[in-house]
Amino acid sequence: MRSHLYSWLKFIIGLPLTIVALFFILRTIISQAPTLLSSIHTIHYSLLISGIISFIIYYFVRSFLWYTILRKLNYSIPFKQSNYLWATANLKRYIPGNIWAFLSATVTFNKVGIHKKDIGKSFIIEAELFVIGSSIVSLLALPFYFSKEQKFEAAAIVICVLLVSFLFCIGNSVVHNKLKNILKFFSFLLSPFTFYTNTFLLWLSIIALFFFGLGNYLVITAVLFLNPKLFLDFLGIFDFAFVMGYLSIVTPAGFGVREGIVAFSLLKVVSSGLAAFSALFSRIILICSELLFIGLSAIWLKIHDPGLTRLEKIITTYPQVCLVSILSVIYFIYFTVVSFFRYDNFYTGRFDLGNMAQTVWNTLHGRVFLLTDPNGTQQISRLAFHADFILILLTPFYAIWQNPKMLLLIQTFVVAAGAMYLYIIARDVLKSRNLGLTLAFAYLINPSVERANIFDFHAVTLVTAIFFGMYYYFLKKNYTMFFIFAILAALCKEQIWLIIALFGLLVFFIHKRRIIGASLFIVSLGMFYYLIWIAIPQTLGAQHFALAYFSDYGDSPTQVVKGIVLSPNKLIQTILDPDRLAFLNTLFMPVGYLILLFPFFLIFAGPDLLIDLLSNNPQLHQIYYQYTTTITPFVFLGTIYAISWIRNVKINKKQLTLHAWNFFFIVYVLAFSLYSAYVSGPLPGAIDPNLDMFDRQQVDRSYIDKFLSKIPKKDSVSASNDIGSHLSSRENIYTIPYGLDSADIVTLLITDDQTKAAFDKISEDPHYKEIAQKDNFVAFKRL
């Protein structure tokens, strides 16, 4: 009887509803076909492939969620078998309606020994997880749908969703206690698992839905530009459409319902034809991605290779390590793309990528550690500015690919690799893999880390990850690797030697290796003194250029040190300046200020922290540049030991269990790290994202690149800063206004008063003639 009733509903209500919805979508597309064809020129296949990968990840995480639920119900079916059965069963929802997927899965999983009652229970839990998870992610779309005047309505929605989420997480544990009689009627809707298990399952659901929204965004952006500044809004829109389609069990896989909501929502940013096309196109790609996912699942099920079996065992045995690796790869891919796009669209400059790239290129061609004076036209040693000798060690990589992008690639790889060292340190110190994973994730979305990574290339940016490696080997008392990492760190910048000297004291007092510790301290302190007081001033012919930032304290290294030590009131007054306090806030907030409870590690961050705080250069007390890279690792290390200290004190006082404290710190660190990423980070969806390389691209970049590539390497070039990095693979590259009267070629992007003045000057010079011009790009050749 029920089967006949549902059949009647699906054909009388479901299919007509879908047909009507799709009819209006197709009619809108067809009526605006000429406009669509003119708006959609090309498909960006890299974005399309990324979207497909995101969809496949979405399906795998959903499958893993189902597998986890079965495991919690004490079933031990292998994941790849569960994954395949779940994937094939879900195809039935196209019949139409999600209920057919439920019925198919019941039959399929019952054949492998899972009781129908548990299958039904699992479906209820899974359905609740996705409705709640979708609702949570959909909250991101509230600013898109609601105006500021509707803030109370939006707040009410947020409260309701969070309340339902909390009730789900506490599950039947409440029913079995004080509220048994009150909630008994609803007990069948509540998960039978613990609060911690339910929270973990909900996180899995949210992660899956994040990739669902990301897949939709990337697929649509592959054919139609969607402003990345509204990235979070779009994620919320796509997941809201998902949950509405998911709840429409009488339509085939939510067909029509989801597309209608997406099309209606996108009307605020694109025309109706483009909105309808985008909704339908993303659904087609989603279906193709699901078929690809099923194919991959089938192949995986059939393969019995020993190597793959070992890999599966590693993944199931060490899921946190795998997740850290995946997160690091995602970080590496995204920030490599961002760095390359910044370079391609002339957002990098002679300062500082060009200086580093020319130094490496010159070293490769026999002119070791030389570059053109950024403030002149002579060839000088890089030591005149910084003792970042690690640039010499990067030369072999430049031999593989003589392009500044190689430095950007290396930088992003090293920064991403730091997450694994941080994970291992946190895991070993805190005896918790989940806390290690949380801190690694917090590191990868840390605003200071990401913004330093984006801002050109700087050798000192590598130090964050190198310090993590150095401290790990210090913990393991592996002094060979410890010294290798210490030397690598010290070669990144001159003041790093002072931090290494402090580590010598740590070895001396903590490990009680007197000779090793004392030697490291004395040698490092000597190198620091030699570089700051002797080598750099002699090479430059003057005091270190950065001393000008501390002119309030003196005009030499010795006087600056004396001025700081002998002026404690001035020191405190400077640190308490609102700008400095805001800087400290942005440094400490991503870890929930836990570093303040264990400030010991700030001793190692002290040299650079004082430099940043006391400088009269405002760039040094901001997180938008590379000046925090030697501070960040010690903020995270201090956080690890703060968590360890709090946990031990509270557990000894019998306040909560170890498991409860771990759960608390996971939620606490996640909350602060995500909020900080939103407030201060450069990612799409943040308040102040760094996305100009995507939505404000240089329209003539192909023309400019083609012209620049034809300039002979032997020619000297004077260029505006934004072009300088593209011309760094030559012996003589000047930055305007230097070289305007002597360079063989002058190239400019006219974007400000300085470049406009240079253009006016060179245009009137009879020794130069214009050889290229397009929009704001112009080039001259010396006669």
N, C-alpha and C positions, 0 to 999 in steps of 0.2 A: 504494500500500500504506500509506504514512504517513498519507495523507489519510483512508483508511478507518479506520485505527487511532485517529486523533484524533477522528473522528466517533463512533466507538464509545465512547471515553472521555468525550466531552462529554455524551452522552446517558445513559450508564450511571452515570457518577460526577458530572459537573458539575451537570446540572440537578437530579437528586435531592438533592444536597447543598444546593443553593440553596433548593429547595422546602422541605426539612426545616427549614433554619435560619429561613426566613421564616415558616414555619408556627408555630414556637415563639414567634417575636417577635409575630406577629399574635394568637396565642392569649393571650399575656400581656397585650397591649393590650386585647383584647376583655373578658377576665375582670376587668380593673380599670377598665373604661370609666367607671363613675360617679365613681370617685376622680379619674380623669384630668380629667373635665369640670369638677370642682370646683377642681382645682389649676391648670388652664390657663384663665384668665379672658379674656385679651385677647392679641392679637398686637401686639407693638411693631414697627410697620412700618418705622420708621427703622433699627432693628437688622436687620430682615429684609432690607431693601434694601442695607444695608451688607454683610451677609453675601453676598448675590448678587454685589455688585460685587467682593468679595474672591475669590469663586470665579472670576469672569470674568478677574480679574487673574492668578489661578493658571493658567488655561488659556492666556492670552496669553504668560506667562513660559515655560511649558512649550513652547509653539510656538516662541518665540524661541530657546530652548535647542536645539531640533531644527534650526532655521535656522542657528544658529551652528556646530553640528557639521558641517552640509553645507558651510558656507563654509570651515571649516578643512580640509575635504577637497577644496577648490578648485572648488566649484560656486557659481555666481553667480545662482541663481534668486531673483527678487524676494521680499521678505519676505511681502508680502500674498498672493502666490500660494502660497508655501510654507505660510503660516499656514492658508489655506483647505483645501489638500490634506491637511495634517496633521489638521485638525479633522474633516473628513469621513471620513478613513480610520479615525480612532479610534472612530467610532460602531460599527464592526464588532465591537468587543469585547463588545457585548451579545448576540452570536449563540449561544453564549457563548464567553468566553475571550479573553484579551489576544492570543493567537496570531493570531486573525482580523484584528485591527487591524494586526499585523505584515504579514500576507499582503496585506491591502488596500493598505497604504502601499507595499509593494514594487511592486505593479502600477501604482499611481497615480503614484509618483515616477519609475518607470522610463519612463513615457510622456513625461516632460519631460526626458529625457536623462541621468538618474542611473543609473549601473550598479548592477545587483542586488547585486554584491559589496559596494559602498560603502553601499548601503541596509542590508544585513545588518550591516555593521560599525557603522553609525550606530545601529541598534537595540540592539546589544550595549552600546555606550557609553551610550546613553540609559537603558537598563534598569539598568545598573550605577550610573549617576548617581542614579537615583531610589531604588534600594534603599539605596545608601550615604547619600544625602541624608535619606531617611526615617529611617534608623537613627540618624543624628546628631541630628535633631530629636526623635526618640523618646526620646533620653537625658533630655530634660526631664521625662519621666514617671517616671523612676526613684524620686524621693521618694514618688510616689503608690503605686507598686507594692511598694517595698522599705522595710522598717523600718530603724531605726538599727543593729539587731543584724545586718542583712544587708548591711552596708556593703562587705564584701569581695567579695560576689557582684556588687554594683552596680559596684564599681571594676573588676572583671574585665571586665564588659560594656563599660564606657567604654574601657578599654585596647584591647579587641578591635576595637571600632568605629573608634577613632582609627587603629589600625594598618592596618586595611583601607583607610581613607580615604587614609592616607599612601601605601600601595602603589599605589593607583589613581592618585594625583596624580603619582608619579614615573614611572608608565607604562612604555613600552617603552624610555625613555632608559636605564634600568638594564639591561634585557635586552641592549641593544646594547653594553654595556660589561662590567664585571667579572662580573656575575651571569648572563651569557648562558646558560651551560650549566645552571645551577640552575633558572632560571625559564623556560627555553625552552618547556617543556610548557604553561605557563600564559600564554604570550605572546598567545594569541588573546583572552584576557580583559582584557588591559591596553590602555589607550588609546594610540594612536600619537602623541599630541600631546605638547607640552612640559609640563614641570612647571607653568609659569605658566598655560598654556591650560587644563590639567586643573583647576587650582585655581579658575580663573575659572568654568569650567563647573560645578564642584561648588557654588560660591557661588550661581550662577543656580538650580541645583536646590534649594538650601536656601531661597532667597528664595521660589520657587514654592510649596514645601511649607509655608513660614510662612503664606502667604496661604490655602493649603488649610485648615490648622488654624484660622486666624483666621475663615475663612468658616464652618466648622462651629461654632465657639464662638458667633459672632454669631447665626447662624440658630437654634441651640438656645436661646440666651438670649432670643431674641425671643418665645419661648413658655414658657420655663422658666428661672428664674434660676439661673445657675451662678456661684458665688462668684468674682469677678474676682481675688481673692488667689491662687487656684489657676490662674490664666490659663495660665502656662507648663506646668503639669502637664497641663491639658486639651489644649494644643497637642501635647504629646508623645503623649498617648493617641490623638488623632485621626490623627496621622501613623503611629503604630505600627499602628493598624487599617488604614491605607492600604497600608502596605508588605505586610502579611499578605494583604490582598485582592489586591494587585498580583501577588504571587507565586503566588496560586491561579489558575493560567492555565486551569484546566478549568471555572471558574465564570464566569458572565457578568458581567464588570466587577467581580469580587469580591463579587457580591451574596451576602448572607447571612454571609459570613466577616467582612467589615468591620462590618456591623451587630451581629453577635454579640459581637465584641470591644468595640465601643463600649458596647453595653448592659451587658455584664458589668462593664466598668470603672466605669460611672456608678452601679452599684449601691452603691458606697461613699458616695455623696452624695445619691442620690434613691431612690425606691421602684422596684421592678422594672418596674411599668407605665410610669412616667415615663421610665425609662431606655430601655425598648424603644421607646416612642413617639418619644423624642428621636433615637434612632439611625435610625429609619425616616424621620422627618420631614426630617432633615438630608440623607439620601440623595435623597429626592424633590426637594428644593430644588437639590441638586447637579446632578441630571439636567436640571431646568428651566434652570439656569444654563448648562449645557453647550449646550443647544439654543439659548439666547439668544446664546451665544458663537459658535456656528456661523452663526446668522442675521446677526450683526454682521460676521463674517468674509466672508460671501457679499456683503453690501451693500458692504463695503470693497473687495472684489475688482471689483465691477461699476462703482463710481464712478470716473470719470476726470476729476474736477474739477481745474483747474490749481492752485487754492488748496490742495486736499488733497494734490496731488502735491508742492507746495513744502513743505508741512508734513511729509510723509513724508521728503523730502530733508533737512530740518532735523533731524528725529529721528535719521536714520541718520548724519548728518554730525556732530551734536553730542549724542551719547547721554548724556554726563555732565551737560550742562546740563539736559536733559530729566529725568534722574533726580533732580537736585537740586531741580528744580521740583516733581516728583511728591512727593518726600520733604517738601518745605516745605508742600505742600498737605495732605498727610496730617497733618503736625504741626499745621497751622492748624485743620483740622477737629476733630481729637481734643481739642486744648486749648481750642478754642472751646466744644465740648460740655461739657468738664470745668468750665470757668469758668462757663458758664451753669447747669449743674447745681448747682454750689456756691452760686450766687446764689439759685436757685429753692428750695434746701433750707436756706437761712439759715445757710450756712457763711461767707459774707462778712459784713463788719461796718461799723458807722459808722467804725471804725478799720480800714482806711483808705479803703476804696472809697467809703463814704458821704461822707467829707470831700471827696474829689476830685470826686465827682459833684455835690455841692451847690455847690461852687465854680464848676463849669462851668455848672450850671443857673442860678445867680445871675447869672453873667456874661451868659448868653443873655438874661436878663430885665433887664438894665441895671445890676445891682449888681456891677460888675466886680471880680473877684478877692476876693469876700467870702464868708464862711461863718459859721455859728454857732460860737462858741467851743466846741470839744470839751470844755473844762474849765469851762464856764459856760453862760450863756444870752444873752450879748450878741453882736451882729454885729461881726466883726473881719475884718481883712485876712488872707488866706492867708499873706502875707509874714511874719506873726508866727511862722510855723513853718518854712516853706521858700520859697525863691525859684523855685518851679517854674512860671514864667510860661507854659510851653508849654500849660498848661491853658486859657489864653485862646485859643490857636491851635486848640484842639480844639473850641471852641464851635460853629463851623459844622456839624461832624459831629453834634453834639448837637441841632441844629435839625432834622436829618433824623429822628432817633429819640431822644426825650427819655427815655432809660432808661439806668441805670448799665451795662447790658449793652453799650451802644455803646462805652464805655471799655474794657471787657474784650475786645471784638471788635477794636478798634484796637490794643490792646496785643499780642494774639496775632498779628495780621497783621504788625506791625512786627518782632516777635521772629523770626517765621518768615522774613521777607524778609532778615534778616541772614545767613542761610545762603548766599544767592546772592552777596552781597558777599564773604563769606569765601571761597567757592569761587573767585571771580575773582582775588582777591588771591593765594591759594595757587597757582592755576594759573599766574599770571604770574610769581610769584617762583620757584616750583619747576619751572616748565616741564613740569608733569605734570597732566593733567586728572584722572587717577585719584586722585592724592594730594589734589587739590582736592576731589573728590567725597568722599573718605574723611574729610577734616577737616570738611566741611560736615555730613556725617552725624554725626560725633562732637559737633559743636556742637548739633545738634538733639536728641540724646539726653543732653546734658550735664545732670547733676543740678541744678547751680546755675541754669542757664538755665530748666529746666522748673519748678523749685520757685518761683523768683521769678515766673514767668509765672502760676502757680496762685494765689499768695498775693495776692488782691485786685488792685487796680490801683494802680500807682505810676508817676509820670512818669519816674522814674530808671530803671525797667525798660526803657524805650525806648532808653536810652543805648547798650546793648550793640550793637544793630544800627546805630545812628547812628554810632558810632565806627568800625565796619567801613567804612561808606560814606565817612566823613571820611578815613580812612587810604587808601582806594582812590584818592580824588581827589588826595590828597597825592602818591601814587606817580605819578599821571598829570600832576602839576603843573597841574591844573585848579583854579586858585585861587578861581574864582567858586563852583563847587560845594563846594570845600573849606570856604570861609567860611560857606556856607549850612548845611552839616552841622555845622560848629563852633558856630554860633550856636544851632541846634536843640538840640545836646547841652547847651550851657551853660544854656539855658532850662529844662532838666529839673531842676536842683538847684544850689544855690549853690556847692558845692565843685568843681563841674565846671569852673568858670572857671580854677581852678588847673591842671587838666590841660590845658586849652586854652593856657594860658600856656606850659607845657612844650612843646607842639607849636610854639609860636612860636619857641622856641629851635631846634627841629628844622629849621624852615624857614630860620632864620638861618644855621645851621652846615652843614646837609646840602645844601640847595638854594642856599645862598649868596644868598638874596633878603633882603638886609639890612634894607631899609625895611619890607617886609611882615612879616618875622619879628619885628623889634624892635617894630613897632607892635602886632602881635598879642600879644606878650609883655607889654608895658606896659599896654595896655588891659585885658587879661584879668586880670592881677595886680591892677590897680586895682579892677576890678569885684568880684573876690574879697574884697579888703580892705573895700570899701564895704559889701557885703552882710553880711559876718560881723561887722565891727566897728561899723557904723553903722546900716544900714537895718533889719535884723532886730531888733536890740536896741531901737531907737526905736519900732518898730511894736509889739513885744511889751511894751515897758515894762520889760524885764529882759534879761539876757544870753540868748543862744541856748539854748533848752531842752536841746539835746544836750550842752552843756558839763557837765551833771551827770554824764554818763557818764565824764568825765575829771577828776573831783574830786581824784584822787590827784596830779594834776599842777598844779592851779590852779583858780581860779574865774572866769577871764576868758580870752578868746582869747590875749592876749599872755602871760599867766602860764602857760597850758597849753603854748604853744610853747616858752617858756623852760624849763619844767619837763622837757619831753621832751629838749631839746637838752642841758641841763645834768645830766641823770640817765641817762647811758649804761648804767650797771650795772642800774638799775631797768628800763630799756627792754629790755635783753637778757633779764633775768630774766622779765619779763612775756611776751615773745615765746616763750620756751622753756617756758612753762607747758603741761602736757599738753593742755589744751583748745584752746589756740592752735595747737599743732603738729597736732592732729587736724583742725582747721579748714584749715590749709595743705595737709594731705594730701588732703582732699576737693576742694580747689581744683586741685591739680596732678596728682592721679592720673589723671583722665580723659584727659589727653594724655601719659600715661606719664612724667611728670616732666621732659619734654624742655625745658620753659621754664627749668629750672635750668642748662641748658647754654648758654642765651643769655638771661641775666637782664636785659639792657638794657631790655626793655619793661616790666619791673617798676618802672622809674623812673616811668612814667606811671600805673601802678596804685598807686604809692607812697602818695599822699595818702589814698585810701580804704582801702588795705591797712593803713596805720598806724592809721587811725581804728577799723577793725574789730578789730585786734589789741590795741590799748591800751584799748579801752572796758571799763568795768566792767559793762556791760549784756551778759549772755551771748548775747542774740539777735544781736548784731552779729558774733560770731565763730561763726555757724552758717550753713549754706547754705539754710535753710528760708525765708528772707525775701529782701528786695530788696537787701540790703547788699553783695552780690557783683557786682552788675550792671556796675559800672564797672571791675571787676578782670578779669572773664572775657574781654573782647575782647583784652586785652593778653597774657593767658595763651595765647590761640590765636595771636596775632601772633608772640609769642616762640617758640612751637612751630614755626611755619613757618620762621623764620630759623635755628632750631636744626637742623632737618632739612637745610636748605640748607648750613649750615656743615659738619655731619658728612659729608654726601655729598661735598662738594668736597674736604675733607681726605682722606677715604678713597680717592676716585677718583684724586686726584693721587698717592697712594701705591700705586696700582694694586691696591687691595683691592676686589674685586668690580666689576661693571659698574654703570652708572647704572640700568639696568633692574632689576638684582638689588637695589640699594639701595631703589629705589622700592617694589618688592614687599615688602621687609623692613619698611619704615615703614608701608605699608598694613596689613599683618598686625599690626604692633606697636601702632599707634594703635587699630585696631579692637578688639584684645584688651583693652586698658586701658579704652577707652570703654564697651564692652559690660559689662565687669566692674564698672566704676564705676556704670553705670546699674542694674545688679542690686543692688549693695551700698547705694547712696545715693539712687537715683532714685525718682520717684513713680509710675512706670508699673506697670500690672498685671504681676505676676510678680516684682517686686522684693521685697527683704527687708522694706522698710517703705513699701509703696505708699500713695499718697494716693487712697483710693477711698471714703471715707465718704459722699461725695455720691451714690454708687451703691448701696451696701449698707446705709447707715444714713440713709435719707431721712426727712424730716419728714412724718409721716403726715397731718397736717392742713394741709399747705401750701396746698391749694386754698381751704380755708375761710379761712385767714389772709390769703392774697392778696386774696380777694374783699372781706374786711373792710377791709384797708388801702387798697384802691383807692377805697373810698367815703369816706375821710376827706377833707374839703375842704382844698384847698391853702392856704387862708388860716389854718387852724387850726395852732396850735403843738402839737408832739407831743414828749413825753418817752418814749424807748423804750430797751429793752435793746440792747446793742451789736449783736446778731445781727439785729435788726429794723431798725436805723438806716439801713442802706444802701437798704432798700426804701422809706424815707420821705424820701429826700434831695432830692426834687424839690419843695421848699418853702422858704420863707424862714427859718422857725424850727423846727429839729429839735434836741432836747437828748438827751444820753445820761445815763441814770440814774446816780447819784442826782440830777443836776441837773434842775431843772424839775418835780420831783414836787409842788411846792406852787403852781405857776403855770401849767403847761401845760394847754391845752384838752383834750388827749387824752393818756392814759398807756397804753402797750402794752408787754407783757412776754412773753418766753418764759422761764419759770421753770426754769432749768437749773443754778444754782449758789447759793451763800450770798448773794451780792450781790443777785441778782434775787429771792430768797426774802425778804430783808430789805425790799426795795422793795415787794414785794407786801404784806407785813404792814403796812408804814407806810401805803400808799395805801388799804388795806382799812379802816383805822381812821379815815381822814380823812373827816369828815362833808361836805366840799365835793365829794366825788367819789362817783359811783355806777358799779357794774359794768354794762357794756353788752354784753360778749361774753366767752365762756369756752368753751374746748374743750381738754381734756387739760391740757397745760402752757402754753397760750396764754390770756392774759387781757387785757382792755382796760377802761379806766375813762374816764368823761367828767366834766368839771368842771361842777358845777351852777351 
